[in-house]
Amino acid sequence: MGIEAFEKRNQLSDLRKKIVKVEKERLRGVKTITLDEVRNKLKRRLR
């Protein structure tokens, strides 16, 4: 396996771990915000 393939595999593994973590939080009812809410907050801060 080449270094690029190894790095890509590690990136995908890290992404899967993050997705599983966030999904567990969502199922527990942890407050989340939508992408639109994030965009609006950033726009307000950058004005």
PDBQT receptor file of N, H, CA, C and O in Angstrom, charges set to zero:
ATOM      1  N   MET A   1       0.851  -1.176   0.000  1.00  0.00    +0.000 N 
ATOM      2  CA  MET A   1       0.000   0.000   0.000  1.00  0.00    +0.000 C 
ATOM      3  C   MET A   1       0.896   1.238   0.000  1.00  0.00    +0.000 C 
ATOM      4  O   MET A   1       1.830   1.347   0.794  1.00  0.00    +0.000 OA
ATOM      5  N   GLY A   2       0.593   2.160  -0.901  1.00  0.00    +0.000 N 
ATOM      6  H   GLY A   2      -0.166   2.071  -1.546  1.00  0.00    +0.000 HD
ATOM      7  CA  GLY A   2       1.374   3.380  -0.992  1.00  0.00    +0.000 C 
ATOM      8  C   GLY A   2       1.014   4.341   0.140  1.00  0.00    +0.000 C 
ATOM      9  O   GLY A   2      -0.003   4.173   0.813  1.00  0.00    +0.000 OA
ATOM     10  N   ILE A   3       1.855   5.338   0.337  1.00  0.00    +0.000 N 
ATOM     11  H   ILE A   3       2.681   5.474  -0.209  1.00  0.00    +0.000 HD
ATOM     12  CA  ILE A   3       1.644   6.314   1.408  1.00  0.00    +0.000 C 
ATOM     13  C   ILE A   3       0.344   7.084   1.206  1.00  0.00    +0.000 C 
ATOM     14  O   ILE A   3      -0.351   7.394   2.174  1.00  0.00    +0.000 OA
ATOM     15  N   GLU A   4       0.008   7.399  -0.065  1.00  0.00    +0.000 N 
ATOM     16  H   GLU A   4       0.572   7.147  -0.851  1.00  0.00    +0.000 HD
ATOM     17  CA  GLU A   4      -1.235   8.132  -0.334  1.00  0.00    +0.000 C 
ATOM     18  C   GLU A   4      -2.444   7.313   0.070  1.00  0.00    +0.000 C 
ATOM     19  O   GLU A   4      -3.379   7.834   0.678  1.00  0.00    +0.000 OA
ATOM     20  N   ALA A   5      -2.427   6.030  -0.267  1.00  0.00    +0.000 N 
ATOM     21  H   ALA A   5      -1.668   5.607  -0.761  1.00  0.00    +0.000 HD
ATOM     22  CA  ALA A   5      -3.544   5.145   0.081  1.00  0.00    +0.000 C 
ATOM     23  C   ALA A   5      -3.643   4.991   1.599  1.00  0.00    +0.000 C 
ATOM     24  O   ALA A   5      -4.741   4.979   2.154  1.00  0.00    +0.000 OA
ATOM     25  N   PHE A   6      -2.510   4.874   2.256  1.00  0.00    +0.000 N 
ATOM     26  H   PHE A   6      -1.618   4.883   1.805  1.00  0.00    +0.000 HD
ATOM     27  CA  PHE A   6      -2.486   4.752   3.712  1.00  0.00    +0.000 C 
ATOM     28  C   PHE A   6      -3.068   5.997   4.371  1.00  0.00    +0.000 C 
ATOM     29  O   PHE A   6      -3.882   5.897   5.290  1.00  0.00    +0.000 OA
ATOM     30  N   GLU A   7      -2.647   7.174   3.899  1.00  0.00    +0.000 N 
ATOM     31  H   GLU A   7      -1.986   7.255   3.153  1.00  0.00    +0.000 HD
ATOM     32  CA  GLU A   7      -3.148   8.425   4.462  1.00  0.00    +0.000 C 
ATOM     33  C   GLU A   7      -4.640   8.593   4.207  1.00  0.00    +0.000 C 
ATOM     34  O   GLU A   7      -5.377   9.045   5.083  1.00  0.00    +0.000 OA
ATOM     35  N   LYS A   8      -5.082   8.229   3.011  1.00  0.00    +0.000 N 
ATOM     36  H   LYS A   8      -4.483   7.862   2.300  1.00  0.00    +0.000 HD
ATOM     37  CA  LYS A   8      -6.506   8.314   2.678  1.00  0.00    +0.000 C 
ATOM     38  C   LYS A   8      -7.318   7.392   3.578  1.00  0.00    +0.000 C 
ATOM     39  O   LYS A   8      -8.384   7.775   4.059  1.00  0.00    +0.000 OA
ATOM     40  N   ARG A   9      -6.824   6.187   3.809  1.00  0.00    +0.000 N 
ATOM     41  H   ARG A   9      -5.958   5.876   3.419  1.00  0.00    +0.000 HD
ATOM     42  CA  ARG A   9      -7.516   5.233   4.679  1.00  0.00    +0.000 C 
ATOM     43  C   ARG A   9      -7.613   5.785   6.097  1.00  0.00    +0.000 C 
ATOM     44  O   ARG A   9      -8.651   5.649   6.745  1.00  0.00    +0.000 OA
ATOM     45  N   ASN A  10      -6.543   6.404   6.580  1.00  0.00    +0.000 N 
ATOM     46  H   ASN A  10      -5.700   6.514   6.053  1.00  0.00    +0.000 HD
ATOM     47  CA  ASN A  10      -6.567   6.993   7.921  1.00  0.00    +0.000 C 
ATOM     48  C   ASN A  10      -7.542   8.157   7.999  1.00  0.00    +0.000 C 
ATOM     49  O   ASN A  10      -8.242   8.312   8.999  1.00  0.00    +0.000 OA
ATOM     50  N   GLN A  11      -7.595   8.976   6.956  1.00  0.00    +0.000 N 
ATOM     51  H   GLN A  11      -7.026   8.850   6.143  1.00  0.00    +0.000 HD
ATOM     52  CA  GLN A  11      -8.538  10.094   6.929  1.00  0.00    +0.000 C 
ATOM     53  C   GLN A  11      -9.975   9.589   6.971  1.00  0.00    +0.000 C 
ATOM     54  O   GLN A  11     -10.806  10.132   7.698  1.00  0.00    +0.000 OA
ATOM     55  N   LEU A  12     -10.267   8.556   6.196  1.00  0.00    +0.000 N 
ATOM     56  H   LEU A  12      -9.591   8.114   5.605  1.00  0.00    +0.000 HD
ATOM     57  CA  LEU A  12     -11.615   7.991   6.193  1.00  0.00    +0.000 C 
ATOM     58  C   LEU A  12     -11.964   7.383   7.550  1.00  0.00    +0.000 C 
ATOM     59  O   LEU A  12     -13.098   7.498   8.016  1.00  0.00    +0.000 OA
ATOM     60  N   SER A  13     -11.002   6.749   8.167  1.00  0.00    +0.000 N 
ATOM     61  H   SER A  13     -10.081   6.655   7.788  1.00  0.00    +0.000 HD
ATOM     62  CA  SER A  13     -11.219   6.174   9.499  1.00  0.00    +0.000 C 
ATOM     63  C   SER A  13     -11.517   7.271  10.516  1.00  0.00    +0.000 C 
ATOM     64  O   SER A  13     -12.429   7.132  11.331  1.00  0.00    +0.000 OA
ATOM     65  N   ASP A  14     -10.757   8.354  10.471  1.00  0.00    +0.000 N 
ATOM     66  H   ASP A  14     -10.016   8.467   9.809  1.00  0.00    +0.000 HD
ATOM     67  CA  ASP A  14     -10.986   9.483  11.381  1.00  0.00    +0.000 C 
ATOM     68  C   ASP A  14     -12.367  10.085  11.151  1.00  0.00    +0.000 C 
ATOM     69  O   ASP A  14     -13.071  10.417  12.105  1.00  0.00    +0.000 OA
ATOM     70  N   LEU A  15     -12.754  10.224   9.884  1.00  0.00    +0.000 N 
ATOM     71  H   LEU A  15     -12.182   9.954   9.109  1.00  0.00    +0.000 HD
ATOM     72  CA  LEU A  15     -14.062  10.783   9.560  1.00  0.00    +0.000 C 
ATOM     73  C   LEU A  15     -15.183   9.888  10.087  1.00  0.00    +0.000 C 
ATOM     74  O   LEU A  15     -16.166  10.380  10.640  1.00  0.00    +0.000 OA
ATOM     75  N   ARG A  16     -15.035   8.593   9.918  1.00  0.00    +0.000 N 
ATOM     76  H   ARG A  16     -14.236   8.193   9.469  1.00  0.00    +0.000 HD
ATOM     77  CA  ARG A  16     -16.050   7.653  10.430  1.00  0.00    +0.000 C 
ATOM     78  C   ARG A  16     -16.184   7.777  11.950  1.00  0.00    +0.000 C 
ATOM     79  O   ARG A  16     -17.295   7.765  12.479  1.00  0.00    +0.000 OA
ATOM     80  N   LYS A  17     -15.061   7.894  12.644  1.00  0.00    +0.000 N 
ATOM     81  H   LYS A  17     -14.158   7.904  12.214  1.00  0.00    +0.000 HD
ATOM     82  CA  LYS A  17     -15.094   8.033  14.105  1.00  0.00    +0.000 C 
ATOM     83  C   LYS A  17     -15.843   9.296  14.512  1.00  0.00    +0.000 C 
ATOM     84  O   LYS A  17     -16.640   9.278  15.450  1.00  0.00    +0.000 OA
ATOM     85  N   LYS A  18     -15.581  10.397  13.799  1.00  0.00    +0.000 N 
ATOM     86  H   LYS A  18     -14.934  10.412  13.037  1.00  0.00    +0.000 HD
ATOM     87  CA  LYS A  18     -16.264  11.658  14.105  1.00  0.00    +0.000 C 
ATOM     88  C   LYS A  18     -17.762  11.546  13.846  1.00  0.00    +0.000 C 
ATOM     89  O   LYS A  18     -18.574  12.040  14.628  1.00  0.00    +0.000 OA
ATOM     90  N   ILE A  19     -18.118  10.896  12.747  1.00  0.00    +0.000 N 
ATOM     91  H   ILE A  19     -17.458  10.495  12.112  1.00  0.00    +0.000 HD
ATOM     92  CA  ILE A  19     -19.537  10.735  12.415  1.00  0.00    +0.000 C 
ATOM     93  C   ILE A  19     -20.240   9.892  13.465  1.00  0.00    +0.000 C 
ATOM     94  O   ILE A  19     -21.352  10.224  13.876  1.00  0.00    +0.000 OA
ATOM     95  N   VAL A  20     -19.623   8.823  13.899  1.00  0.00    +0.000 N 
ATOM     96  H   VAL A  20     -18.720   8.554  13.565  1.00  0.00    +0.000 HD
ATOM     97  CA  VAL A  20     -20.220   7.968  14.932  1.00  0.00    +0.000 C 
ATOM     98  C   VAL A  20     -20.391   8.752  16.230  1.00  0.00    +0.000 C 
ATOM     99  O   VAL A  20     -21.427   8.645  16.885  1.00  0.00    +0.000 OA
ATOM    100  N   LYS A  21     -19.386   9.538  16.605  1.00  0.00    +0.000 N 
ATOM    101  H   LYS A  21     -18.544   9.625  16.073  1.00  0.00    +0.000 HD
ATOM    102  CA  LYS A  21     -19.457  10.341  17.830  1.00  0.00    +0.000 C 
ATOM    103  C   LYS A  21     -20.618  11.328  17.766  1.00  0.00    +0.000 C 
ATOM    104  O   LYS A  21     -21.403  11.437  18.707  1.00  0.00    +0.000 OA
ATOM    105  N   VAL A  22     -20.720  12.042  16.652  1.00  0.00    +0.000 N 
ATOM    106  H   VAL A  22     -20.082  11.953  15.887  1.00  0.00    +0.000 HD
ATOM    107  CA  VAL A  22     -21.774  13.045  16.501  1.00  0.00    +0.000 C 
ATOM    108  C   VAL A  22     -23.145  12.381  16.475  1.00  0.00    +0.000 C 
ATOM    109  O   VAL A  22     -24.095  12.905  17.056  1.00  0.00    +0.000 OA
ATOM    110  N   GLU A  23     -23.260  11.253  15.820  1.00  0.00    +0.000 N 
ATOM    111  H   GLU A  23     -22.488  10.827  15.348  1.00  0.00    +0.000 HD
ATOM    112  CA  GLU A  23     -24.543  10.544  15.761  1.00  0.00    +0.000 C 
ATOM    113  C   GLU A  23     -24.969  10.078  17.152  1.00  0.00    +0.000 C 
ATOM    114  O   GLU A  23     -26.149  10.159  17.494  1.00  0.00    +0.000 OA
ATOM    115  N   LYS A  24     -24.030   9.594  17.953  1.00  0.00    +0.000 N 
ATOM    116  H   LYS A  24     -23.071   9.528  17.675  1.00  0.00    +0.000 HD
ATOM    117  CA  LYS A  24     -24.358   9.192  19.326  1.00  0.00    +0.000 C 
ATOM    118  C   LYS A  24     -24.828  10.397  20.133  1.00  0.00    +0.000 C 
ATOM    119  O   LYS A  24     -25.783  10.294  20.903  1.00  0.00    +0.000 OA
ATOM    120  N   GLU A  25     -24.164  11.537  19.961  1.00  0.00    +0.000 N 
ATOM    121  H   GLU A  25     -23.389  11.621  19.336  1.00  0.00    +0.000 HD
ATOM    122  CA  GLU A  25     -24.581  12.755  20.654  1.00  0.00    +0.000 C 
ATOM    123  C   GLU A  25     -25.984  13.170  20.233  1.00  0.00    +0.000 C 
ATOM    124  O   GLU A  25     -26.803  13.558  21.067  1.00  0.00    +0.000 OA
ATOM    125  N   ARG A  26     -26.254  13.086  18.938  1.00  0.00    +0.000 N 
ATOM    126  H   ARG A  26     -25.589  12.771  18.261  1.00  0.00    +0.000 HD
ATOM    127  CA  ARG A  26     -27.571  13.451  18.424  1.00  0.00    +0.000 C 
ATOM    128  C   ARG A  26     -28.648  12.561  19.032  1.00  0.00    +0.000 C 
ATOM    129  O   ARG A  26     -29.711  13.046  19.418  1.00  0.00    +0.000 OA
ATOM    130  N   LEU A  27     -28.377  11.273  19.116  1.00  0.00    +0.000 N 
ATOM    131  H   LEU A  27     -27.513  10.880  18.802  1.00  0.00    +0.000 HD
ATOM    132  CA  LEU A  27     -29.344  10.336  19.682  1.00  0.00    +0.000 C 
ATOM    133  C   LEU A  27     -29.570  10.572  21.177  1.00  0.00    +0.000 C 
ATOM    134  O   LEU A  27     -30.654  10.293  21.691  1.00  0.00    +0.000 OA
ATOM    135  N   ARG A  28     -28.549  11.086  21.880  1.00  0.00    +0.000 N 
ATOM    136  H   ARG A  28     -27.669  11.313  21.463  1.00  0.00    +0.000 HD
ATOM    137  CA  ARG A  28     -28.685  11.403  23.299  1.00  0.00    +0.000 C 
ATOM    138  C   ARG A  28     -29.415  12.729  23.511  1.00  0.00    +0.000 C 
ATOM    139  O   ARG A  28     -29.766  13.072  24.639  1.00  0.00    +0.000 OA
ATOM    140  N   GLY A  29     -29.642  13.467  22.435  1.00  0.00    +0.000 N 
ATOM    141  H   GLY A  29     -29.357  13.188  21.518  1.00  0.00    +0.000 HD
ATOM    142  CA  GLY A  29     -30.364  14.727  22.537  1.00  0.00    +0.000 C 
ATOM    143  C   GLY A  29     -29.496  15.943  22.757  1.00  0.00    +0.000 C 
ATOM    144  O   GLY A  29     -29.995  16.990  23.168  1.00  0.00    +0.000 OA
ATOM    145  N   VAL A  30     -28.201  15.829  22.491  1.00  0.00    +0.000 N 
ATOM    146  H   VAL A  30     -27.795  14.978  22.156  1.00  0.00    +0.000 HD
ATOM    147  CA  VAL A  30     -27.304  16.965  22.635  1.00  0.00    +0.000 C 
ATOM    148  C   VAL A  30     -27.727  18.036  21.627  1.00  0.00    +0.000 C 
ATOM    149  O   VAL A  30     -28.006  17.738  20.466  1.00  0.00    +0.000 OA
ATOM    150  N   LYS A  31     -27.770  19.289  22.093  1.00  0.00    +0.000 N 
ATOM    151  H   LYS A  31     -27.543  19.531  23.036  1.00  0.00    +0.000 HD
ATOM    152  CA  LYS A  31     -28.194  20.380  21.218  1.00  0.00    +0.000 C 
ATOM    153  C   LYS A  31     -27.214  20.544  20.064  1.00  0.00    +0.000 C 
ATOM    154  O   LYS A  31     -25.999  20.562  20.259  1.00  0.00    +0.000 OA
ATOM    155  N   THR A  32     -27.756  20.660  18.878  1.00  0.00    +0.000 N 
ATOM    156  H   THR A  32     -28.743  20.646  18.720  1.00  0.00    +0.000 HD
ATOM    157  CA  THR A  32     -26.943  20.868  17.682  1.00  0.00    +0.000 C 
ATOM    158  C   THR A  32     -27.450  22.110  16.957  1.00  0.00    +0.000 C 
ATOM    159  O   THR A  32     -28.525  22.631  17.257  1.00  0.00    +0.000 OA
ATOM    160  N   ILE A  33     -26.655  22.569  16.000  1.00  0.00    +0.000 N 
ATOM    161  H   ILE A  33     -25.782  22.146  15.757  1.00  0.00    +0.000 HD
ATOM    162  CA  ILE A  33     -27.098  23.683  15.174  1.00  0.00    +0.000 C 
ATOM    163  C   ILE A  33     -26.961  23.283  13.706  1.00  0.00    +0.000 C 
ATOM    164  O   ILE A  33     -26.104  22.478  13.340  1.00  0.00    +0.000 OA
ATOM    165  N   THR A  34     -27.811  23.854  12.893  1.00  0.00    +0.000 N 
ATOM    166  H   THR A  34     -28.507  24.508  13.190  1.00  0.00    +0.000 HD
ATOM    167  CA  THR A  34     -27.784  23.523  11.472  1.00  0.00    +0.000 C 
ATOM    168  C   THR A  34     -26.665  24.283  10.773  1.00  0.00    +0.000 C 
ATOM    169  O   THR A  34     -26.096  25.226  11.323  1.00  0.00    +0.000 OA
ATOM    170  N   LEU A  35     -26.366  23.864   9.577  1.00  0.00    +0.000 N 
ATOM    171  H   LEU A  35     -26.827  23.098   9.131  1.00  0.00    +0.000 HD
ATOM    172  CA  LEU A  35     -25.354  24.536   8.779  1.00  0.00    +0.000 C 
ATOM    173  C   LEU A  35     -25.776  25.973   8.491  1.00  0.00    +0.000 C 
ATOM    174  O   LEU A  35     -24.942  26.879   8.498  1.00  0.00    +0.000 OA
ATOM    175  N   ASP A  36     -27.063  26.186   8.240  1.00  0.00    +0.000 N 
ATOM    176  H   ASP A  36     -27.740  25.451   8.234  1.00  0.00    +0.000 HD
ATOM    177  CA  ASP A  36     -27.558  27.547   8.015  1.00  0.00    +0.000 C 
ATOM    178  C   ASP A  36     -27.348  28.425   9.241  1.00  0.00    +0.000 C 
ATOM    179  O   ASP A  36     -26.997  29.598   9.112  1.00  0.00    +0.000 OA
ATOM    180  N   GLU A  37     -27.559  27.868  10.429  1.00  0.00    +0.000 N 
ATOM    181  H   GLU A  37     -27.844  26.915  10.535  1.00  0.00    +0.000 HD
ATOM    182  CA  GLU A  37     -27.329  28.632  11.659  1.00  0.00    +0.000 C 
ATOM    183  C   GLU A  37     -25.853  29.014  11.798  1.00  0.00    +0.000 C 
ATOM    184  O   GLU A  37     -25.529  30.127  12.212  1.00  0.00    +0.000 OA
ATOM    185  N   VAL A  38     -24.986  28.103  11.457  1.00  0.00    +0.000 N 
ATOM    186  H   VAL A  38     -25.250  27.198  11.120  1.00  0.00    +0.000 HD
ATOM    187  CA  VAL A  38     -23.546  28.381  11.510  1.00  0.00    +0.000 C 
ATOM    188  C   VAL A  38     -23.197  29.503  10.536  1.00  0.00    +0.000 C 
ATOM    189  O   VAL A  38     -22.474  30.436  10.886  1.00  0.00    +0.000 OA
ATOM    190  N   ARG A  39     -23.712  29.408   9.320  1.00  0.00    +0.000 N 
ATOM    191  H   ARG A  39     -24.299  28.650   9.036  1.00  0.00    +0.000 HD
ATOM    192  CA  ARG A  39     -23.436  30.443   8.317  1.00  0.00    +0.000 C 
ATOM    193  C   ARG A  39     -23.916  31.805   8.795  1.00  0.00    +0.000 C 
ATOM    194  O   ARG A  39     -23.201  32.801   8.681  1.00  0.00    +0.000 OA
ATOM    195  N   ASN A  40     -25.136  31.843   9.333  1.00  0.00    +0.000 N 
ATOM    196  H   ASN A  40     -25.717  31.035   9.426  1.00  0.00    +0.000 HD
ATOM    197  CA  ASN A  40     -25.680  33.118   9.808  1.00  0.00    +0.000 C 
ATOM    198  C   ASN A  40     -24.849  33.698  10.941  1.00  0.00    +0.000 C 
ATOM    199  O   ASN A  40     -24.601  34.904  10.971  1.00  0.00    +0.000 OA
ATOM    200  N   LYS A  41     -24.420  32.863  11.865  1.00  0.00    +0.000 N 
ATOM    201  H   LYS A  41     -24.622  31.884  11.841  1.00  0.00    +0.000 HD
ATOM    202  CA  LYS A  41     -23.580  33.357  12.981  1.00  0.00    +0.000 C 
ATOM    203  C   LYS A  41     -22.265  33.910  12.461  1.00  0.00    +0.000 C 
ATOM    204  O   LYS A  41     -21.802  34.951  12.927  1.00  0.00    +0.000 OA
ATOM    205  N   LEU A  42     -21.654  33.221  11.494  1.00  0.00    +0.000 N 
ATOM    206  H   LEU A  42     -22.029  32.375  11.115  1.00  0.00    +0.000 HD
ATOM    207  CA  LEU A  42     -20.394  33.699  10.921  1.00  0.00    +0.000 C 
ATOM    208  C   LEU A  42     -20.587  35.021  10.187  1.00  0.00    +0.000 C 
ATOM    209  O   LEU A  42     -19.768  35.932  10.311  1.00  0.00    +0.000 OA
ATOM    210  N   LYS A  43     -21.661  35.120   9.430  1.00  0.00    +0.000 N 
ATOM    211  H   LYS A  43     -22.326  34.380   9.329  1.00  0.00    +0.000 HD
ATOM    212  CA  LYS A  43     -21.931  36.361   8.697  1.00  0.00    +0.000 C 
ATOM    213  C   LYS A  43     -22.085  37.526   9.672  1.00  0.00    +0.000 C 
ATOM    214  O   LYS A  43     -21.557  38.612   9.434  1.00  0.00    +0.000 OA
ATOM    215  N   ARG A  44     -22.806  37.300  10.765  1.00  0.00    +0.000 N 
ATOM    216  H   ARG A  44     -23.235  36.418  10.958  1.00  0.00    +0.000 HD
ATOM    217  CA  ARG A  44     -23.011  38.361  11.746  1.00  0.00    +0.000 C 
ATOM    218  C   ARG A  44     -21.696  38.786  12.396  1.00  0.00    +0.000 C 
ATOM    219  O   ARG A  44     -21.482  39.971  12.650  1.00  0.00    +0.000 OA
ATOM    220  N   ARG A  45     -20.822  37.826  12.665  1.00  0.00    +0.000 N 
ATOM    221  H   ARG A  45     -20.996  36.863  12.459  1.00  0.00    +0.000 HD
ATOM    222  CA  ARG A  45     -19.538  38.147  13.289  1.00  0.00    +0.000 C 
ATOM    223  C   ARG A  45     -18.586  38.862  12.353  1.00  0.00    +0.000 C 
ATOM    224  O   ARG A  45     -17.749  39.651  12.792  1.00  0.00    +0.000 OA
ATOM    225  N   LEU A  46     -18.711  38.588  11.066  1.00  0.00    +0.000 N 
ATOM    226  H   LEU A  46     -19.390  37.946  10.709  1.00  0.00    +0.000 HD
ATOM    227  CA  LEU A  46     -17.791  39.161  10.103  1.00  0.00    +0.000 C 
ATOM    228  C   LEU A  46     -18.232  40.524   9.589  1.00  0.00    +0.000 C 
ATOM    229  O   LEU A  46     -17.513  41.151   8.811  1.00  0.00    +0.000 OA
ATOM    230  N   ARG A  47     -19.392  40.987  10.008  1.00  0.00    +0.000 N 
ATOM    231  H   ARG A  47     -19.976  40.478  10.641  1.00  0.00    +0.000 HD
ATOM    232  CA  ARG A  47     -19.871  42.297   9.557  1.00  0.00    +0.000 C 
ATOM    233  C   ARG A  47     -19.157  43.409  10.243  1.00  0.00    +0.000 C 
ATOM    234  O   ARG A  47     -19.438  44.579   9.981  1.00  0.00    +0.000 OA
TER     235      ARG A  47
